[in-house]
Amino acid sequence: MKLRKGKGEGPPDTLRPEKEGKNVVAIDGSLLAFRAAAAGEVRSIVATHIKSKKSKAFANRTAFKAWLVEKNAEKKTPWEAIDFTIEDIQTAPPEKVCFGNAKNIINYIVQACDADEVEIYLDEDGDTFRHGFATVQKYKGTRDGKTKPTNLAAVKEYLVIHQGAQYPPRMKVTTDDKEILEVDDYINILKYNGWKANMEGGKDKLISVSFDKDDLGNSGWSFDFRRKDGVPLMRYPIWIDGLGELTFREKQKD
């Protein structure tokens, strides 16, 4: 995949884009809400031996498994993981702290993207059109049962009430009767339409704010608001125009 300038419209990500029209940011609010709710939350587990009823706390399941290996080295009859019940423990900060996290992320996005307008989208409950394609196993079925941040629902409600978050409009994109779009799909539609408008000379920028795996596979403006060790992964939005190419090459004979 190549990230490059597109016909004079976009600069490299090392330079701040020159502003000629409006900058509109379309934020994946589901990703934002998850990170805001998860920040500062401490997770641990309590493993309880079913037969003896004795319990022990661990930082995570990996630490529990390491302890189990160590204990079994001393025992004639080894324990198995199925001999224990596992309880997930979540210690969350107050809701208002998570609300502050969300607000700070939004302010950071606005500043980095020099945004004039902010649109925040949240995933709607219910099956999307993608669920109709999953015939072998349930779409995203591996996520069932996974623990979500304690304050996730509260942060989403905060985004709706105080930050104007909304759900993507329903639209039929297949012959299936499901019309719910995932946020990442809808933002990619907006991003692609923005790219087309820019390529036709439009000056307004539609900036996709997401770190979904599919985001960089679509032409247009992108911004990843994450940081690693306190350092931003992107300082400014990047322009994607040209996603590489596939070239057939015959295998060379030895």
Helices and strands as residue ranges (DSSP letters): E 23-28, H 29-38, E 42-49, E 55-58, H 61-72, G 81-83, E 84-91, H 95-113, E 117-121, G 129-133, G 141-143, H 152-163, H 183-199, E 205-209, G 215-217, E 220-223, E 227-228, E 231-232, E 238-240
